[in-house]
Amino acid sequence: MDTLLSGDELSPNDIRRFLTRIAAIAVSEAVQDGAAAAIDTITALEELKAAAAGAQAVLTTRVADTIRGQRRDAGRPAARWNTGIATQIGLARRDSPHRGTTHLGLARALTAEMPHTLAQLRRGDLSEWRATLLVRETACLTADDRRLVDARLCADPTTLTGKGDSTVVAMAARLAAELDAAAVVRRKARGARHRRVTVRPAPDVMAHLGALLPMDRAVCVWATLRRDADTLIATGAADGRTRDQIMADLLVERTTGLAHPINPPVAVHIVISDQALLGGSDTAAEVPGYGPIPAAAARAWIADAVGSETAVTLRKLYARPTDGQLTAVESVARCFPTGLARLIDLRDRTCRTPWCDAPIRHHDHIRPHEDGGPTTADNGLGLCAACNLAKQGDGWTTTRTEDPDVHTVEFRTPTGHTYRSTPPAQPLPLRQVS
């Protein structure tokens, strides 16, 4: 067995014992000694957080190198040496696999090319976020140029003292442009490839609709909406709306092509219990891809749709009255058919890997199909593309536990760590009284 901790380094149990002392200090001593002592403790804890992040970066690199070496020595193809490592890092940090990739990339850059930044991080002089900004802004440079930026900005601890995030980014970007202007230009040109539109939940049954666009196009869209909103206000056609409200309405109208876009002509699924829909229950409904919404809001939404020209379809999902778990649908096919895939989507909602809430892209067999695993809802789970790829790596296994009531899946990583995943609760159906 490879040993990743040696010498005078703290063991995991040592660190956990120290955590109990930290909790005691934060609650008792700092408060009792007055505000000045509490401020000093806050600063010390911030330094401790940065130092812990630096230690995590070193250990992350060491773990990745160890696993890669084991796979290389075992004769595995080079294309599979890195499979699943970032996901393991994400799970260890109780974070998503996507964040695990970020953590791994940050660790690689700090340990291999930015020693001064890493040293400041380990001493507690630089936060993990500031270190991430420096790594991000120098990602387009060669290793030698990156080391130059690292030396100029972080060799002297006072260089970045008192600087805000925007200033740190500007200083790193300015040096990067001076050292390799062509690389910066190429990076900006590649940025357009990442344009996309996203949506995420917001409080009060609202949502944030975001668009990542080239700067000139984003500014053009915003300026056009603002200009037309100002025109409506100036002509008295605002109907009591603010400029921001008008801009939001114009965006929806021009995207959907509808003058009154409260009933968009696309499929929007709402999972709601029969009690909440018909009996006035307050049990929250669920919009896949968004999250829970109040039952009253769901009923109003459905009523508005029924009273309009929008086509409304009611599809029954059968669930146990005790816990709301959806019942299984079986198929003899290797691929999950549409109806079964839809049931898994509604049950799992997002990727089932712990701490990953990415959208479901793949429907996978818990027990592999080649090992006799059936194509059923009980043996299926929803995964994002990255997690499904990681699951195919050496040493990864998934197992359906023996719990008959809750669809619990156990993930076991190549290092022997286990993590459990259960689907979110569904709205409970009406219980039948005999």
Backbone torsions as a table, in degrees:
resi	resn	phi	psi	omega
1	MET	NA	134.0	178.0
2	ASP	-76.1	137.5	177.8
3	THR	-101.5	121.9	-177.5
4	LEU	-96.3	-16.5	177.4
5	LEU	-117.3	133.7	-177.7
6	SER	-148.5	172.1	175.2
7	GLY	64.8	-133.8	-176.9
8	ASP	-93.3	10.5	-178.3
9	GLU	-66.6	148.9	179.8
10	LEU	-72.9	142.1	174.3
11	SER	-85.4	164.0	176.5
12	PRO	-54.6	-38.2	179.3
13	ASN	-67.9	-36.6	176.3
14	ASP	-60.1	-44.5	-178.8
15	ILE	-64.8	-40.7	-179.7
16	ARG	-67.0	-35.6	175.4
17	ARG	-65.1	-36.3	178.0
18	PHE	-65.9	-33.5	178.8
19	LEU	-59.4	-38.2	179.5
20	THR	-65.0	-34.5	177.2
21	ARG	-69.3	-39.0	178.1
22	ILE	-60.2	-45.3	-179.1
23	ALA	-61.2	-40.6	-179.6
24	ALA	-66.8	-40.1	179.4
25	ILE	-63.9	-45.3	-176.2
26	ALA	-63.8	-33.2	-174.9
27	VAL	-87.2	-36.7	-171.0
28	SER	-107.7	-69.8	-168.5
29	GLU	-59.4	-48.8	-174.8
30	ALA	-63.1	-38.7	-178.2
31	VAL	-72.5	-41.8	-176.8
32	GLN	-68.5	-30.2	-176.9
33	ASP	-83.5	0.3	176.2
34	GLY	102.9	174.3	-175.1
35	ALA	-65.0	-38.8	-178.0
36	ALA	-62.0	-45.0	178.2
37	ALA	-65.1	-37.2	178.9
38	ALA	-63.6	-40.5	177.9
39	ILE	-62.8	-43.1	178.4
40	ASP	-61.5	-39.1	179.1
41	THR	-67.2	-39.7	177.3
42	ILE	-60.3	-44.0	178.6
43	THR	-63.3	-44.1	179.8
44	ALA	-63.0	-39.2	178.5
45	LEU	-66.8	-35.8	176.5
46	GLU	-64.1	-41.4	176.6
47	GLU	-63.9	-37.9	178.5
48	LEU	-64.3	-42.1	178.1
49	LYS	-59.2	-43.9	179.8
50	ALA	-65.2	-43.8	179.9
51	ALA	-62.7	-38.2	177.6
52	ALA	-64.2	-39.0	177.6
53	ALA	-63.9	-38.9	177.2
54	GLY	-63.6	-42.1	177.4
55	ALA	-64.3	-39.3	177.1
56	GLN	-61.6	-39.0	179.7
57	ALA	-62.4	-43.8	179.6
58	VAL	-64.3	-45.9	-179.6
59	LEU	-66.8	-36.8	178.4
60	THR	-59.9	-46.1	178.3
61	THR	-62.5	-40.8	-178.3
62	ARG	-66.3	-41.3	177.2
63	VAL	-61.1	-47.9	-178.9
64	ALA	-60.8	-43.0	179.6
65	ASP	-65.1	-38.1	179.8
66	THR	-64.7	-47.1	-179.4
67	ILE	-65.4	-43.2	177.5
68	ARG	-59.5	-43.0	179.8
69	GLY	-63.6	-41.1	178.5
70	GLN	-62.3	-41.8	-179.6
71	ARG	-70.4	-37.3	177.3
72	ARG	-63.9	-46.3	-179.1
73	ASP	-65.8	-27.5	179.3
74	ALA	-81.3	-1.2	178.0
75	GLY	81.3	17.8	178.7
76	ARG	-70.8	151.0	177.3
77	PRO	-59.7	143.2	-178.1
78	ALA	-58.0	-30.3	-178.8
79	ALA	-65.7	-16.5	-177.4
80	ARG	-106.6	4.0	-177.2
81	TRP	-64.4	-34.8	-175.3
82	ASN	-96.2	-4.9	-173.3
83	THR	-59.7	123.9	174.0
84	GLY	83.4	-7.3	-177.7
85	ILE	-65.1	-47.2	-179.6
86	ALA	-61.4	-36.0	178.1
87	THR	-65.0	-39.8	176.5
88	GLN	-61.8	-40.9	178.9
89	ILE	-63.8	-42.9	178.0
90	GLY	-60.8	-44.5	179.2
91	LEU	-63.7	-41.5	-179.3
92	ALA	-62.4	-32.4	179.6
93	ARG	-95.0	10.2	-179.5
94	ARG	55.1	47.3	-176.5
95	ASP	-133.5	169.9	-178.8
96	SER	-73.5	157.7	175.5
97	PRO	-57.7	-35.2	177.8
98	HIS	-62.2	-44.4	176.1
99	ARG	-66.2	-32.7	175.9
100	GLY	-60.2	-38.8	175.9
101	THR	-62.6	-41.7	177.5
102	THR	-62.7	-45.1	179.5
103	HIS	-61.3	-41.8	-179.3
104	LEU	-66.7	-43.5	178.2
105	GLY	-62.9	-40.6	177.6
106	LEU	-62.7	-44.7	-179.6
107	ALA	-62.5	-42.6	179.2
108	ARG	-60.3	-47.4	-177.3
109	ALA	-64.7	-43.4	-177.4
110	LEU	-66.5	-44.9	-174.9
111	THR	-77.1	-28.4	-175.3
112	ALA	-97.3	-31.3	-169.2
113	GLU	-131.0	-10.5	-175.6
114	MET	-133.2	65.9	-174.8
115	PRO	-64.8	-34.2	-179.1
116	HIS	-69.7	-39.9	176.0
117	THR	-62.4	-43.9	178.5
118	LEU	-62.4	-40.4	-179.2
119	ALA	-63.5	-42.6	177.2
120	GLN	-63.4	-40.1	178.9
121	LEU	-62.0	-43.6	-177.0
122	ARG	-71.6	-26.5	176.6
123	ARG	-82.7	-12.1	-177.8
124	GLY	88.0	11.3	-178.8
125	ASP	-84.5	-19.0	-174.9
126	LEU	-133.6	133.0	-179.3
127	SER	-75.4	160.5	178.7
128	GLU	-62.0	-36.7	-179.6
129	TRP	-66.1	-41.6	178.6
130	ARG	-64.4	-39.3	176.9
131	ALA	-63.1	-39.0	178.1
132	THR	-62.9	-41.3	178.4
133	LEU	-61.4	-42.5	179.8
134	LEU	-64.6	-41.9	178.0
135	VAL	-64.4	-42.0	-178.6
136	ARG	-63.5	-45.0	-175.1
137	GLU	-74.3	-13.8	178.9
138	THR	-109.8	9.5	-175.1
139	ALA	-63.4	-25.3	-177.0
140	CYS	-84.8	-6.3	-175.8
141	LEU	-88.2	162.0	172.0
142	THR	-70.9	166.4	-179.5
143	ALA	-60.6	-40.2	-179.5
144	ASP	-65.7	-43.8	179.3
145	ASP	-66.9	-35.1	178.7
146	ARG	-64.6	-38.4	178.0
147	ARG	-64.9	-34.1	177.7
148	LEU	-64.8	-45.1	177.1
149	VAL	-61.7	-43.2	178.9
150	ASP	-57.6	-45.0	-178.7
151	ALA	-67.8	-41.7	-177.0
152	ARG	-68.7	-34.2	-175.4
153	LEU	-95.4	-28.3	-170.5
154	CYS	-123.4	-6.1	177.3
155	ALA	-64.3	-38.9	176.5
156	ASP	-99.5	113.7	-176.2
157	PRO	-59.6	-20.3	-177.2
158	THR	-82.8	-12.2	-175.6
159	THR	-59.7	-41.9	-177.0
160	LEU	-101.9	3.2	179.9
161	THR	-61.8	127.4	178.4
162	GLY	81.2	-0.4	-178.8
163	LYS	-84.7	140.0	175.9
164	GLY	-82.0	172.2	-177.8
165	ASP	-58.5	-46.3	-178.0
166	SER	-62.7	-37.4	179.0
167	THR	-67.8	-41.9	177.8
168	VAL	-60.6	-45.0	178.6
169	VAL	-61.6	-45.1	-178.8
170	ALA	-63.1	-40.7	-180.0
171	MET	-64.4	-43.6	179.3
172	ALA	-67.7	-41.7	179.6
173	ALA	-65.1	-37.9	-179.7
174	ARG	-65.1	-43.9	178.6
175	LEU	-66.3	-39.3	178.8
176	ALA	-61.6	-42.3	179.3
177	ALA	-66.3	-34.5	179.1
178	GLU	-70.4	-38.1	-176.0
179	LEU	-79.1	-37.0	-177.3
180	ASP	-153.3	80.2	-178.3
181	ALA	-62.0	-36.7	-178.5
182	ALA	-63.5	-38.4	-180.0
183	ALA	-66.2	-38.9	178.7
184	VAL	-64.8	-40.4	179.1
185	VAL	-63.7	-44.2	179.4
186	ARG	-62.3	-38.2	179.8
187	ARG	-64.4	-43.4	179.3
188	LYS	-64.0	-36.1	178.7
189	ALA	-66.3	-36.4	179.3
190	ARG	-72.5	-21.9	-176.8
191	GLY	-59.1	-32.1	-178.3
192	ALA	-63.4	-21.5	179.6
193	ARG	-67.6	-21.2	-175.9
194	HIS	-94.4	10.4	179.5
195	ARG	-62.0	140.2	-176.6
196	ARG	-166.1	168.1	176.1
197	VAL	-121.7	133.7	-177.5
198	THR	-130.9	161.5	175.5
199	VAL	-139.6	139.0	177.7
200	ARG	-144.7	152.6	-175.5
201	PRO	-64.1	152.2	173.5
202	ALA	-136.5	161.1	180.0
203	PRO	-61.9	162.6	173.6
204	ASP	63.4	39.2	177.7
205	VAL	56.6	40.3	175.4
206	MET	-115.7	175.1	178.5
207	ALA	-149.2	149.4	174.5
208	HIS	-93.1	118.1	174.4
209	LEU	-100.8	117.6	-176.3
210	GLY	-119.4	148.1	176.6
211	ALA	-130.5	122.6	174.0
212	LEU	-95.4	109.9	-173.0
213	LEU	-130.1	160.4	168.7
214	PRO	-54.2	144.1	-171.9
215	MET	-54.9	-42.5	-176.8
216	ASP	-65.6	-38.4	179.9
217	ARG	-71.3	-40.5	179.4
218	ALA	-62.0	-44.9	179.3
219	VAL	-65.2	-36.4	179.1
220	CYS	-64.3	-44.3	178.7
221	VAL	-61.7	-47.5	-178.1
222	TRP	-63.4	-43.6	-178.2
223	ALA	-66.0	-37.2	179.0
224	THR	-65.3	-45.5	178.5
225	LEU	-62.2	-41.3	-179.9
226	ARG	-66.5	-42.1	179.3
227	ARG	-60.9	-47.2	-177.4
228	ASP	-69.8	-31.6	176.0
229	ALA	-66.7	-42.0	178.4
230	ASP	-63.6	-34.9	178.1
231	THR	-64.1	-43.5	179.5
232	LEU	-64.8	-39.2	178.3
233	ILE	-65.3	-43.5	-177.3
234	ALA	-66.4	-30.8	-178.4
235	THR	-91.9	3.0	178.4
236	GLY	77.9	18.4	-178.5
237	ALA	-102.7	18.4	-176.7
238	ALA	-76.7	-20.9	-179.3
239	ASP	56.6	37.3	177.0
240	GLY	81.0	1.5	-179.9
241	ARG	-82.7	151.3	174.7
242	THR	-80.3	169.5	178.3
243	ARG	-59.5	-43.4	-179.5
244	ASP	-62.8	-41.4	179.2
245	GLN	-64.7	-40.7	179.1
246	ILE	-65.1	-42.8	179.2
247	MET	-60.2	-41.6	178.4
248	ALA	-64.7	-42.5	179.5
249	ASP	-64.7	-40.7	179.0
250	LEU	-63.6	-38.6	179.3
251	LEU	-61.7	-45.5	-179.5
252	VAL	-66.9	-45.0	-178.6
253	GLU	-60.3	-43.5	-176.1
254	ARG	-76.5	-22.0	177.6
255	THR	-81.6	-42.7	-177.3
256	THR	-88.6	-19.6	-177.8
257	GLY	79.7	14.3	-178.1
258	LEU	-113.6	140.5	178.8
259	ALA	-73.5	-31.1	178.9
260	HIS	-126.5	84.0	-167.7
261	PRO	-83.3	42.1	178.0
262	ILE	-83.8	-14.3	179.8
263	ASN	-127.6	75.9	-175.8
264	PRO	-64.2	143.1	-176.2
265	PRO	-82.8	53.9	175.6
266	VAL	-134.9	162.9	-179.4
267	ALA	-78.5	121.8	175.5
268	VAL	-122.9	117.0	-178.4
269	HIS	-87.2	136.7	172.9
270	ILE	-126.8	120.6	176.1
271	VAL	-97.1	115.1	-175.7
272	ILE	-140.2	141.3	180.0
273	SER	-72.4	158.3	178.6
274	ASP	-63.6	-33.5	177.7
275	GLN	-63.5	-42.2	-178.3
276	ALA	-70.3	-35.6	-177.2
277	LEU	-77.7	-42.3	-171.5
278	LEU	-111.1	-21.8	-173.9
279	GLY	-109.1	3.2	177.7
280	GLY	78.7	14.6	179.2
281	SER	-66.7	153.7	179.6
282	ASP	-95.2	9.8	178.4
283	THR	-61.9	125.6	-175.3
284	ALA	-60.6	144.6	172.5
285	ALA	-90.5	173.4	-177.1
286	GLU	-132.6	130.9	173.3
287	VAL	-108.5	107.5	-179.0
288	PRO	-54.8	131.4	-178.4
289	GLY	92.6	-12.1	178.5
290	TYR	-119.8	-56.3	-177.9
291	GLY	130.9	-166.3	-176.6
292	PRO	-74.0	146.2	173.5
293	ILE	-134.3	152.8	179.8
294	PRO	-58.9	145.3	-179.5
295	ALA	-58.6	-40.1	-179.6
296	ALA	-62.0	-39.5	178.8
297	ALA	-66.9	-38.7	178.3
298	ALA	-65.1	-43.4	179.6
299	ARG	-62.7	-41.2	179.2
300	ALA	-64.7	-40.9	179.0
301	TRP	-61.2	-47.6	-179.2
302	ILE	-65.2	-41.2	179.8
303	ALA	-62.9	-41.4	178.3
304	ASP	-62.5	-39.6	-179.6
305	ALA	-68.3	-40.3	179.7
306	VAL	-64.3	-35.3	-178.1
307	GLY	-82.7	3.0	-179.9
308	SER	-114.1	-167.1	179.3
309	GLU	-88.0	2.4	-179.1
310	THR	-71.2	136.1	177.2
311	ALA	-74.9	129.0	-179.3
312	VAL	-119.9	128.8	-179.7
313	THR	-121.1	133.2	176.5
314	LEU	-104.5	118.8	179.3
315	ARG	-116.6	126.6	-177.8
316	LYS	-83.8	132.5	172.8
317	LEU	-114.8	123.6	-176.5
318	TYR	-88.0	128.7	-178.4
319	ALA	-138.6	155.8	177.3
320	ARG	-70.0	132.5	-179.8
321	PRO	-64.2	-21.8	-176.1
322	THR	-73.4	-42.5	-174.3
323	ASP	-134.5	-1.3	177.0
324	GLY	78.5	6.6	179.8
325	GLN	-68.0	129.9	-179.4
326	LEU	-68.6	143.6	-179.6
327	THR	-79.2	159.6	-173.7
328	ALA	-83.6	152.8	172.5
329	VAL	-126.9	130.0	-171.4
330	GLU	-106.8	150.8	178.5
331	SER	-144.8	150.2	176.5
332	VAL	-92.9	-1.4	-178.9
333	ALA	-78.2	155.9	175.9
334	ARG	-74.4	-43.1	177.6
335	CYS	-84.5	145.6	-179.9
336	PHE	-74.0	120.8	179.3
337	PRO	-66.3	168.0	-171.4
338	THR	-56.4	-48.2	-177.2
339	GLY	-64.0	-41.9	179.8
340	LEU	-69.0	-40.1	177.5
341	ALA	-62.3	-38.7	179.6
342	ARG	-66.0	-39.4	178.4
343	LEU	-62.5	-42.9	178.2
344	ILE	-63.2	-40.5	178.3
345	ASP	-60.7	-43.8	-178.1
346	LEU	-70.4	-33.1	179.6
347	ARG	-74.0	-48.0	-173.3
348	ASP	-87.3	-30.5	177.0
349	ARG	68.5	-53.4	177.2
350	THR	-132.7	176.3	179.1
351	CYS	-51.3	135.8	-174.9
352	ARG	-83.3	-6.0	175.6
353	THR	-62.7	131.5	-179.7
354	PRO	-52.2	136.2	179.1
355	TRP	69.1	6.4	175.8
356	CYS	-106.0	123.2	178.1
357	ASP	-119.2	29.6	177.3
358	ALA	-70.6	156.1	178.6
359	PRO	-62.1	147.3	177.6
360	ILE	-70.9	128.6	177.2
361	ARG	-119.6	-27.1	-178.0
362	HIS	-127.5	146.7	173.8
363	HIS	-111.2	114.4	-168.6
364	ASP	-116.6	155.9	175.7
365	HIS	-85.4	129.8	176.3
366	ILE	-66.2	-55.7	168.7
367	ARG	-90.3	118.6	-172.8
368	PRO	-51.7	144.6	-179.8
369	HIS	-60.5	-37.8	-179.0
370	GLU	-68.3	-17.3	176.7
371	ASP	-97.3	13.2	178.5
372	GLY	94.6	8.8	179.8
373	GLY	-69.1	130.1	-178.1
374	PRO	-76.9	157.7	175.9
375	THR	-91.3	82.6	-178.6
376	THR	-132.2	165.8	175.7
377	ALA	-65.0	-35.3	-178.8
378	ASP	-67.7	-33.6	-179.7
379	ASN	-97.3	8.1	-179.5
380	GLY	-112.8	155.6	174.3
381	LEU	-152.2	152.0	179.6
382	GLY	-89.7	134.9	180.0
383	LEU	-135.9	151.3	168.4
384	CYS	-76.5	168.3	-176.0
385	ALA	-62.3	-41.4	-177.3
386	ALA	-65.6	-41.7	-178.7
387	CYS	-71.0	-34.6	176.8
388	ASN	-65.7	-37.9	177.2
389	LEU	-66.3	-43.8	180.0
390	ALA	-61.6	-37.7	-178.4
391	LYS	-63.7	-21.4	179.3
392	GLN	-83.1	-5.2	-178.4
393	GLY	-70.1	162.5	179.4
394	ASP	-61.8	134.3	174.2
395	GLY	88.0	-4.2	179.0
396	TRP	-89.2	135.9	174.2
397	THR	-139.1	149.7	171.6
398	THR	-125.5	140.7	-176.5
399	THR	-136.7	134.3	173.2
400	ARG	-81.3	121.5	-179.8
401	THR	-71.3	171.7	-176.5
402	GLU	-83.2	3.7	178.9
403	ASP	-65.3	113.1	-176.5
404	PRO	-78.9	-16.8	-173.1
405	ASP	-94.9	-33.7	-177.4
406	VAL	-120.5	135.0	-178.4
407	HIS	-76.2	83.9	-177.2
408	THR	-99.5	130.1	179.6
409	VAL	-120.5	134.6	178.7
410	GLU	-105.5	123.2	176.3
411	PHE	-98.0	128.8	176.8
412	ARG	-118.5	123.1	-175.9
413	THR	-89.3	166.8	179.4
414	PRO	-59.3	-23.0	178.8
415	THR	-86.8	3.1	176.7
416	GLY	89.8	3.4	178.8
417	HIS	-82.7	144.6	-178.3
418	THR	-120.0	144.5	179.7
419	TYR	-138.3	140.0	-177.7
420	ARG	-109.8	147.1	-178.9
421	SER	-134.1	132.7	174.4
422	THR	-127.2	149.5	179.6
423	PRO	-72.9	156.0	177.7
424	PRO	-66.9	157.5	-179.3
425	ALA	-68.7	144.6	176.8
426	GLN	-99.4	157.7	172.8
427	PRO	-57.7	131.9	-176.2
428	LEU	-75.2	132.9	176.1
429	PRO	-75.8	167.8	-179.8
430	LEU	-65.8	129.2	178.2
431	ARG	-79.6	134.6	179.4
432	GLN	-83.9	127.4	179.5
433	VAL	-101.9	120.0	-177.3
434	SER	-88.8	NA	NA
